[in-house]
């Protein structure tokens, strides 16, 4: 049995989320207050997405569902993530210019 704080790939996730969020935000903004605000938003969305993927994979591994049900579960999670992401970021921000 491995110790609780054993070496694992999952310990790198928080560092990667912070780093990717800051770099992505810094490519869009130059002021630190805007960079940090966007990084928190982006990091939160990325964390929720990774947790949702983990939950879906866990459910798939423990439940004996037919293929169509697994596809429906994945589609529901993706649609829910998209809807929440659009609601939090503002739909006008991603609208196509006319």
Secondary structure as UniProt FT lines:
FT   TURN            4..5
FT   HELIX           9..12
FT   HELIX           13..28
FT   HELIX           32..62
FT   HELIX           67..89
FT   HELIX           91..94
//
